[in-house]
């Protein structure tokens, strides 16, 4: 069995759907951090069968909107002095800004340099619509 040390201060993103940890890593731009980041893929989970985990040493804040968009069943554990001090559940965000891109070639975002803005239109189906052209984006 693989053993990954616990962290003293930082964040543990747990219960990520198996296979989604690299997308979380990319969208949270964890590669830009100058700290230790551990990605555990396909760990055993009693609740889900398999899960991914990301441990970030020294980090204090992450964008819960991005995490909620990618995987709203994940949990964010804040660790200080080796102890769990707070546990958060990200929610599906009402608005996404520069997280996904509009695929409509006639949308203003494909010709102008403007923010890619999507609004949640169907929470159950995780569907979003482009602010400018109403193009649907579905995970």
For each residue, the residues with C-beta under 8 A, 3 or more apart:
1:
2: 40
3:
4: 38 40 55
5:
6: 79 82
7: 10 12 36 55 56 57 79 82
8: 57 79 81 82
9: 57 58 79 80 81
10: 7 35 55 56 57 58 59 60 79
11: 55 56 59 60 62 76 77 78 79
12: 7 53 54 55 56 76 77 79
13: 16 24 53 54 55 56 62 67 74 75 76 77
14: 51 53 74 75 76 77
15: 45 47 48 51 53 73 74 75
16: 13 20 21 24 51 52 53 54 71 74
17: 20 48 51 52 71 73 74
18: 41 42 48 49 50 51 52
19: 41 42 52
20: 16 17 23 24 52 70 71
21: 16 24 25 39 40 41 52 53 54
22: 25 26 39
23: 20 26 27 70
24: 13 16 20 21 27 28 30 52 54 66 67 70 71 74
25: 21 22 28 30 31 37 39 54
26: 22 23 29 30 31
27: 23 24 66 69 70 99
28: 24 25 62 63 66 67
29: 26 32 33
30: 24 25 26 33 37 54 56
31: 25 26
32: 29
33: 29 30 37 56 58 59
34:
35: 10 56 57 58 59
36: 7 55 56 57 58
37: 25 30 33 54 55 56 57
38: 4 53 54 55
39: 21 22 25 52 53 54
40: 2 4 21 43 52 53 54 55
41: 18 19 21 52
42: 18 19 50 51 52
43: 40 50 51 52 53
44: 49 50
45: 15 48 49 50 51
46:
47: 15 51
48: 15 17 18 45 51
49: 18 44 45
50: 18 42 43 44 45
51: 14 15 16 17 18 42 43 45 47 48
52: 16 17 18 19 20 21 24 39 40 41 42 43
53: 12 13 14 15 16 21 38 39 40 43
54: 12 13 16 21 24 25 30 37 38 39 40
55: 4 7 10 11 12 13 36 37 38 40
56: 7 10 11 12 13 30 33 35 36 37 59 62
57: 7 8 9 10 35 36 37
58: 9 10 33 35 36
59: 10 11 33 35 56 62
60: 10 11 78
61:
62: 11 13 28 56 59 66 67 76
63: 28 66 67
64: 67 68 76 88 90 91
65: 68 69 90 93 95 96 99
66: 24 27 28 62 63 69 70 99
67: 13 24 28 62 63 64 70 71 74 76 90
68: 64 65 71 72 90 91 92 93
69: 27 65 66 72 92 93 96 99 100 139
70: 20 23 24 27 66 67 74
71: 16 17 20 24 67 68 74 90
72: 68 69 89 90 91 92
73: 15 17
74: 13 14 15 16 17 24 67 70 71 89 90
75: 13 14 15 87 88 89
76: 11 12 13 14 62 64 67 87 88 89 90
77: 11 12 13 14 84 86 87
78: 11 60 84 85 86 87 88
79: 6 7 8 9 10 11 12 82 83 84 85
80: 9 83 85
81: 8 9
82: 6 7 8 79
83: 79 80
84: 77 78 79 87
85: 78 79 80
86: 77 78
87: 75 76 77 78 84
88: 64 75 76 78
89: 72 74 75 76
90: 64 65 67 68 71 72 74 76
91: 64 68 72
92: 68 69 72 120 123 126
93: 65 68 69 96 120
94: 119 120
95: 65 117 118 119 120
96: 65 69 93 99 100 116 117 118 119 128
97: 115 116 117
98: 115 116
99: 27 65 66 69 96 116 118
100: 69 96 116 118 128 137
101: 109 116
102: 107 109 110 116 118 130 132 133 135 137
103: 135 137
104: 107 110 130 133 135
105: 110
106: 110 133
107: 102 104 110 130 132 133 135
108: 111 112 114 132 133
109: 101 102 112 114 116 130 132 133
110: 102 104 105 106 107
111: 108
112: 108 109
113:
114: 108 109 132
115: 97 98
116: 96 97 98 99 100 101 102 109 130
117: 95 96 97 130 131 132
118: 95 96 99 100 102 128 129 130 131 137
119: 94 95 96 128 129 131
120: 92 93 94 95 123 127 128
121: 127 128 129 136
122: 125 126 127
123: 92 120 126
124:
125: 122 138
126: 92 122 123 138 139
127: 120 121 122 136 137 138
128: 96 100 118 119 120 121 136 137 138
129: 118 119 121 134 135 136 137
130: 102 104 107 109 116 117 118 133 134 135 136 137
131: 117 118 119
132: 102 107 108 109 114 117
133: 102 104 106 107 108 109 130
134: 129 130
135: 102 103 104 107 129 130
136: 121 127 128 129 130
137: 100 102 103 118 127 128 129 130
138: 125 126 127 128
139: 69 126
